Amino acid sequence: MLRRPWLLAILIIAGVSGAAMLSHRSLDGSNHRLIDDFRSQLPPNRTNTLLRAVGGERGQALRKAEYIGYHLTNQGKDDPTTVELKRFWARVAARTNGKLNITVISRDGDLPGADNEAILQTSLGRFDVITANGPIFSDIIPQVANIMTLLFAYDSSAEGLALVSDPTFQSVLAEAGKPFNLVFLPGFTLNSGMRVVTTSAHRTIHTPEDLRGFRLRIPPSTHLGRQLEALSVVPTPTPVTRLIDTLRSGKADGQENPPSFIPSFGIYRVQNRVVVTNHLWTGFLTAINATTWNAWPKAWQQIVLSELPSLQSRQWAEQERLNQRILAEAPQRYGMTVIHPELGAVQRNTAFVAARDRIVASLDQRLQPLARRLIQGDLSKR
């Protein structure tokens, strides 16, 4: 039971969600009233009318719930991250007897500002949870997220798992979220995978020399861009919602993401080369609005925390299998030639090494030893 007789709900009206507290009494009357809501103050009978207007199984679930919320991810509806998040919240709902109802919204709900806008709106409370690639957070919590922008530092996604499982990383990440009204929970960081570059026949990559002048679409990340510039790459930062338009318009020669993005975003329709650069591993950082989290009963919080290991394990494995399968199927299924470049010489590029070292030095001091171990060896084999 909630500590006070109110039920939390988020109502999406005309595409905008509003946080709402509802009374804990029967829906048959007009006892539901909104409080603590800076967007909408409806009288109790109007709240009741809105809830009763939702039909079918969804309506039944919402009327049973004590908290109705929304979780944004930029992944497609059939991608492992979205699928496993839906399963995760379904398990949470079952264990709370339907009282905690969180709906996963893929593609960031088509917000024009994509992940960055989704983070903003989660921080402000319009949405409850956001799952986004680590580099997206690099201009928000650079002292932590920039460890996920270190190029040619990760050997595999297993090394990424070792990083996000490290208690020091988890502690520093949790601290970094507090000023932004965000809660980062241990085990809620998921696997995006090792990143590759896609391009076309007219401009492909085999050696570091081919990077010179290569216009590469990247997520909005200052520090990722600075490292690429040191390699003579021309970064073209755009939100993921503009990825295909950027490639189709010729503003970029290629883009970089895990292989799963190739079918999910239809990249194979505009590019026909996959260059297995493995230049970076990134994880999906997940943040919960702190006001939302703190409003939930301790029992709900414990259920969420207890389900996270299963979520992380399932999603990590499924994402890894998907990335490997897409690379294997790329020639036949997607009509893409797979190229394995020789890029070892980038580690001897003094300008690049200096740029990367500056990022390490800018990290929270507690994370700097982890960053150096990433660069110098394999963190997963410590």
C-alpha positions in Angstrom: 0.0 0.0 0.0 1.1 3.5 -0.6 2.1 5.5 2.5 -0.6 8.1 1.7 -4.0 7.3 0.1 -3.2 8.5 -3.3 -2.5 6.6 -6.6 0.0 7.9 -9.0 -0.9 8.1 -12.7 0.5 9.6 -15.9 -2.1 10.5 -18.5 -1.1 11.2 -22.0 -3.4 13.7 -23.6 -2.7 15.1 -27.1 0.7 13.5 -27.0 1.8 15.1 -23.7 1.8 13.1 -20.5 0.9 14.6 -17.1 1.9 13.3 -13.7 -1.2 12.8 -11.6 -2.1 11.5 -8.2 -5.4 9.7 -7.9 -7.4 8.8 -4.8 -7.4 5.2 -3.7 -11.2 4.8 -3.8 -13.5 3.1 -6.2 -13.6 4.1 -9.8 -17.4 3.7 -9.8 -17.7 7.1 -8.1 -16.1 10.4 -8.8 -13.5 10.2 -6.0 -10.4 10.5 -8.2 -8.6 13.8 -8.0 -5.3 15.1 -9.3 -2.8 16.6 -7.0 0.9 17.7 -7.2 0.5 18.1 -11.0 2.1 21.2 -12.6 0.5 20.5 -16.0 -3.1 19.7 -15.2 -5.5 20.2 -12.3 -8.7 18.2 -13.1 -11.6 17.8 -10.8 -12.1 14.3 -9.5 -15.1 13.4 -11.7 -13.1 14.4 -14.9 -10.2 12.2 -13.9 -12.7 9.3 -13.4 -14.2 10.0 -16.8 -10.9 9.9 -18.6 -9.9 6.6 -16.9 -13.2 4.9 -17.7 -13.0 6.1 -21.3 -10.0 3.8 -22.0 -11.5 0.6 -23.3 -10.6 -3.1 -23.5 -7.8 -4.9 -21.6 -5.8 -1.7 -21.5 -8.6 0.2 -19.7 -8.9 -2.6 -17.2 -5.2 -2.6 -16.5 -5.1 1.2 -16.1 -8.1 1.2 -13.7 -6.4 -1.5 -11.6 -3.1 0.4 -11.5 -2.0 2.7 -8.7 0.8 4.1 -10.8 0.7 4.5 -14.6 3.9 5.6 -16.2 5.9 5.6 -19.4 9.4 4.4 -20.3 11.1 5.7 -23.5 13.7 4.0 -25.6 15.0 4.9 -29.0 15.0 1.2 -30.1 12.4 -0.3 -32.4 9.4 -2.2 -31.0 11.0 -5.6 -32.0 14.5 -4.9 -30.9 15.9 -6.9 -27.9 16.1 -3.8 -25.7 12.4 -2.9 -26.2 11.2 -6.5 -25.9 13.1 -7.2 -22.7 12.1 -4.0 -21.1 8.4 -4.8 -21.8 9.0 -8.2 -20.3 10.7 -6.7 -17.3 7.9 -4.3 -16.6 5.3 -7.1 -17.1 7.1 -9.1 -14.4 7.1 -6.0 -12.1 3.4 -5.5 -12.8 2.6 -9.1 -12.0 4.5 -9.0 -8.7 2.7 -5.7 -7.7 -0.7 -7.2 -8.6 -1.0 -4.7 -11.4 -0.5 -1.7 -9.2 2.7 -0.5 -11.0 2.0 -0.2 -14.7 4.8 1.1 -16.9 4.4 1.1 -20.7 7.5 1.0 -22.9 7.4 3.5 -25.8 9.8 2.7 -28.7 11.5 5.2 -31.0 11.3 7.8 -28.1 7.7 8.4 -29.1 9.0 10.2 -32.2 10.1 13.2 -30.2 11.8 15.6 -32.6 14.8 15.9 -30.3 15.1 12.1 -30.0 17.1 10.8 -27.0 18.2 14.2 -25.8 14.7 15.5 -25.6 13.6 12.2 -24.0 16.2 12.7 -21.2 15.0 16.3 -20.7 11.4 15.3 -20.4 12.2 12.4 -18.1 14.2 14.8 -15.8 11.2 17.2 -15.8 8.7 14.4 -15.1 6.7 14.2 -18.3 8.0 10.7 -18.7 9.2 8.3 -16.0 12.1 6.3 -17.4 14.5 6.8 -20.3 16.9 4.2 -21.8 19.5 5.8 -24.2 23.0 5.1 -25.5 25.8 6.2 -23.1 27.3 8.9 -25.5 23.9 10.7 -25.5 24.6 11.5 -21.8 28.1 12.6 -22.4 27.3 16.3 -22.5 25.0 16.0 -19.5 27.1 13.9 -17.1 30.5 14.0 -18.9 32.4 12.9 -15.8 30.8 9.5 -16.1 29.3 9.0 -19.5 32.4 9.9 -21.3 34.0 6.6 -20.3 31.6 5.2 -23.0 33.1 7.5 -25.6 36.7 6.2 -25.4 37.5 5.0 -28.9 39.5 1.9 -29.5 39.5 1.1 -25.8 37.0 -1.7 -25.5 37.8 -5.3 -26.7 34.3 -6.6 -26.5 30.9 -6.1 -24.9 32.1 -8.4 -22.1 34.4 -5.6 -21.1 31.5 -3.2 -21.1 29.6 -5.5 -18.8 32.7 -5.6 -16.5 32.6 -1.8 -16.4 28.9 -1.3 -15.6 29.1 -4.1 -13.0 31.9 -2.3 -11.2 30.7 -0.8 -7.9 32.7 2.3 -8.4 31.1 3.0 -11.8 27.7 2.3 -10.3 28.3 4.7 -7.4 29.7 7.5 -9.5 26.8 7.2 -12.0 24.2 7.3 -9.2 25.8 10.5 -7.8 25.9 12.1 -11.2 22.1 11.7 -11.8 21.0 13.5 -8.6 21.4 17.1 -9.8 19.2 16.3 -12.8 16.5 14.6 -10.8 17.5 11.2 -12.3 18.1 7.9 -10.6 20.5 5.4 -12.2 20.0 2.0 -10.6 22.6 -0.8 -10.5 21.9 -3.4 -13.2 19.8 -1.0 -15.3 22.6 -0.4 -17.8 22.0 -2.6 -20.8 24.1 -3.7 -23.8 24.1 -1.8 -27.1 27.2 -3.6 -28.4 30.4 -3.0 -30.3 29.9 -0.3 -32.9 30.6 -0.6 -36.6 30.6 1.9 -39.5 28.3 1.7 -42.5 29.1 3.4 -45.8 28.9 2.9 -49.5 31.2 1.7 -52.3 32.3 5.2 -53.2 33.8 5.8 -49.8 34.8 2.8 -47.7 37.4 2.2 -45.0 40.3 -0.3 -45.0 43.1 1.6 -43.3 43.5 4.7 -41.0 44.3 6.7 -44.1 40.8 6.2 -45.4 39.5 8.0 -42.3 40.9 11.3 -43.6 38.0 13.6 -44.5 35.4 10.9 -43.9 32.2 12.5 -42.9 30.8 10.4 -40.2 27.3 10.8 -38.7 27.6 10.4 -34.9 25.2 11.0 -32.0 25.4 14.4 -30.4 28.6 14.0 -28.3 31.3 16.6 -28.1 34.0 14.3 -26.8 33.3 11.5 -29.3 33.6 14.2 -32.0 37.0 15.5 -30.7 38.6 12.0 -30.8 37.3 11.5 -34.3 38.7 14.9 -35.4 42.1 13.8 -34.1 41.8 10.9 -36.6 41.0 13.4 -39.4 37.4 12.3 -39.5 34.7 15.0 -40.0 32.1 14.3 -37.3 28.5 15.1 -38.3 26.4 15.0 -35.1 22.7 14.6 -35.6 19.9 13.0 -33.5 19.0 9.5 -34.4 15.7 10.7 -35.8 17.7 12.4 -38.6 20.1 9.5 -39.2 18.6 8.2 -42.5 18.0 11.7 -43.8 21.6 12.7 -43.1 22.9 9.7 -45.1 20.4 10.0 -47.9 21.1 13.8 -48.4 24.8 13.1 -48.7 25.7 15.2 -45.7 27.6 12.3 -44.3 29.5 9.5 -46.0 28.6 7.0 -43.3 27.3 6.4 -39.8 28.4 4.4 -36.8 26.3 2.3 -34.5 26.0 -1.3 -33.4 24.9 -3.7 -36.2 21.4 -3.9 -34.8 20.7 -0.5 -36.1 21.1 -1.7 -39.7 17.7 -3.4 -39.9 16.1 -1.4 -37.1 16.6 2.0 -38.8 16.7 0.7 -42.4 20.3 1.7 -42.9 20.8 -1.1 -45.5 18.4 0.8 -47.8 20.8 3.7 -48.2 24.2 2.1 -47.6 25.8 -1.1 -48.8 29.0 -1.6 -46.8 29.6 -2.6 -43.2 33.0 -1.9 -41.9 33.7 -3.9 -38.7 35.7 -1.2 -36.9 34.7 -2.3 -33.4 35.9 1.2 -32.5 33.7 1.5 -29.4 31.4 -0.3 -27.1 28.4 1.5 -25.7 25.7 0.6 -23.2 22.2 1.8 -22.8 22.1 3.9 -19.6 18.7 3.9 -17.9 17.5 6.7 -15.7 14.3 7.0 -13.7 12.8 10.3 -12.7 13.8 10.7 -9.1 10.5 12.1 -7.9 8.7 9.1 -9.5 11.1 6.7 -7.9 10.9 8.2 -4.4 7.1 8.2 -4.6 6.9 4.5 -5.0 6.5 2.3 -1.9 9.7 0.6 -0.8 8.1 -2.8 -1.7 7.8 -1.7 -5.3 11.3 -0.4 -5.3 12.6 -3.8 -4.0 10.7 -5.6 -6.7 12.2 -3.4 -9.4 15.7 -3.9 -8.0 15.2 -7.7 -7.7 14.1 -8.0 -11.4 17.1 -6.0 -12.8 19.7 -8.9 -12.8 17.3 -11.0 -15.0 16.7 -8.0 -17.3 20.3 -7.3 -17.8 21.3 -10.9 -18.3 18.6 -11.6 -20.9 19.0 -8.3 -22.8 22.8 -8.5 -22.9 22.8 -12.0 -24.4 20.0 -11.2 -26.9 21.6 -8.0 -28.1 24.9 -9.8 -28.6 23.3 -12.6 -30.6 21.4 -10.1 -32.7 24.5 -8.0 -33.5 26.5 -11.1 -34.5 23.6 -12.5 -36.6 23.2 -9.3 -38.5 26.9 -9.2 -39.4 26.7 -12.8 -40.6 23.5 -12.2 -42.6 24.6 -8.8 -44.0 25.7 -10.0 -47.5 22.7 -12.2 -48.3 19.9 -10.6 -46.3 20.8 -6.9 -46.5 22.9 -6.8 -49.6 25.9 -5.3 -47.7 29.5 -6.2 -48.2 31.3 -6.8 -44.9 34.8 -5.3 -44.6 37.3 -6.0 -41.8 39.7 -3.1 -41.8 43.2 -2.9 -40.4 43.1 0.0 -38.0 45.7 -0.9 -35.4 47.8 2.1 -36.4 45.3 4.5 -34.8 46.8 3.5 -31.4 50.1 5.1 -32.6 48.4 8.3 -33.7 49.8 10.8 -31.1 47.0 13.4 -31.7 44.3 10.8 -31.2 46.0 9.3 -28.1 46.3 12.8 -26.6 42.7 13.6 -27.3 41.6 10.3 -25.7 43.9 10.9 -22.7 42.3 14.3 -22.2 38.9 12.7 -21.9 40.3 10.2 -19.3 41.7 13.1 -17.3 38.2 14.8 -17.4 36.5 11.8 -15.9 35.6 11.6 -12.2 38.9 10.7 -10.5 37.4 7.5 -9.2 36.8 6.3 -12.8 40.1 7.2 -14.2 41.9 3.9 -13.1 39.0 2.0 -14.8 39.4 4.0 -18.0 43.2 3.4 -18.1 42.6 -0.4 -17.7 40.1 -0.3 -20.5 42.7 1.2 -22.8 45.7 -0.8 -21.6 44.1 -4.3 -21.3 40.8 -6.2 -20.9 38.8 -5.2 -17.9 36.7 -8.3 -18.2 39.7 -10.5 -17.4 40.9 -8.8 -14.3 
